[in-house]
């Protein structure tokens, strides 16, 4: 039986999620992928902060779900999307936790982007 370890954030591995005050715009190959004022910032242990952007503010027609998947014991199963207009550079450029664990429920319905797989992510 292959069970995935499940962990709860705490003092040894803190995770916090807070609203971002920024207006965030993501572009790939001249196309507007996301335009939002409703991003959240996830801060996890010693990792760099990650902006999660609401799906509702993304042009989902530009994304294609891939078979790639990962697992985080603190957040759960992670699914990936490619941005078709970005070509090979934008394969698996987007990740999302569709059913995140309770401790990070606030990122449900949000997308995150690898910055080196998109053309720009502007925050103002």
C-alpha positions in Angstrom: 0.0 0.0 0.0 1.4 3.3 -1.1 0.1 6.1 1.2 1.2 9.6 0.8 2.6 11.3 4.0 0.4 14.2 5.2 1.8 16.9 7.4 0.3 20.0 9.1 2.2 23.3 9.0 3.7 24.4 12.3 6.7 26.1 13.9 9.1 23.7 12.1 7.4 24.3 8.7 5.2 27.4 8.8 2.8 28.3 5.9 0.8 31.5 5.7 -1.5 32.9 3.1 -2.4 36.5 2.8 -4.1 38.8 0.2 -1.7 40.6 -2.1 -2.2 44.3 -2.6 -0.7 44.1 -6.1 -2.4 44.3 -9.4 -0.9 41.3 -11.3 -0.7 40.7 -15.0 0.7 37.6 -16.7 1.5 37.5 -20.4 2.8 34.8 -22.7 3.5 35.3 -26.4 1.7 38.6 -26.4 -1.4 37.1 -24.9 -3.0 38.2 -21.6 -3.2 35.1 -19.5 -4.2 36.6 -16.1 -5.2 40.1 -15.0 -6.1 40.3 -11.3 -6.3 42.4 -8.2 -7.2 39.3 -6.1 -3.9 37.5 -5.8 -2.8 35.8 -2.6 0.8 35.3 -1.3 1.7 31.9 0.1 4.8 32.0 2.3 6.2 28.5 3.2 9.1 27.9 5.5 12.3 29.2 3.9 11.0 29.1 0.3 10.5 32.3 -1.7 6.9 33.6 -1.5 4.6 32.5 -4.3 1.8 34.5 -5.8 -1.4 32.5 -6.4 -3.8 34.0 -8.9 -7.5 33.3 -9.1 -8.7 31.0 -11.9 -11.6 33.3 -12.3 -9.3 36.1 -13.5 -7.4 33.8 -16.0 -8.1 33.1 -19.6 -8.4 29.3 -19.2 -8.8 28.8 -22.9 -5.0 29.5 -23.2 -4.2 26.6 -20.8 -4.0 22.9 -21.4 -3.9 20.4 -18.6 -1.0 18.0 -18.7 -0.4 14.6 -17.2 2.3 15.9 -15.0 1.5 15.8 -11.3 3.4 16.2 -8.0 2.6 15.9 -4.3 3.3 18.1 -1.3 2.7 16.6 2.1 1.6 20.1 3.3 -0.6 21.1 0.4 -1.7 17.9 -1.3 -1.8 16.7 -4.9 -0.7 19.2 -7.5 -1.9 19.4 -11.1 -0.1 21.2 -14.0 -1.1 23.1 -17.1 0.9 24.3 -20.2 0.3 27.6 -21.9 0.0 26.6 -25.6 1.0 29.9 -27.1 4.3 29.8 -25.2 5.5 26.7 -27.0 8.1 24.4 -25.4 9.1 27.1 -22.9 5.6 27.1 -21.3 5.2 23.4 -20.8 3.9 22.7 -17.3 4.2 26.5 -16.6 1.2 26.6 -14.3 0.5 24.6 -11.1 -2.6 24.3 -9.0 -3.9 22.5 -5.9 -7.5 21.6 -6.9 -8.3 20.0 -3.5 -5.7 21.4 -1.1 -5.4 20.3 2.4 -7.4 22.2 5.0 -4.4 24.3 6.3 -4.1 25.8 2.8 -7.7 25.8 1.7 -7.3 29.5 0.7 -5.4 28.5 -2.5 -8.2 26.4 -3.8 -9.3 27.9 -7.2 -5.9 29.6 -7.7 -3.1 29.1 -10.1 0.7 29.7 -9.7 3.2 30.3 -12.5 6.9 29.4 -12.9 8.3 32.8 -13.8 10.9 31.4 -16.1 8.2 29.7 -18.2 6.2 32.8 -19.0 7.1 36.1 -20.7 6.2 38.4 -17.9 4.5 38.7 -14.6 4.0 42.4 -13.7 3.0 43.4 -10.2 2.0 47.0 -9.6 
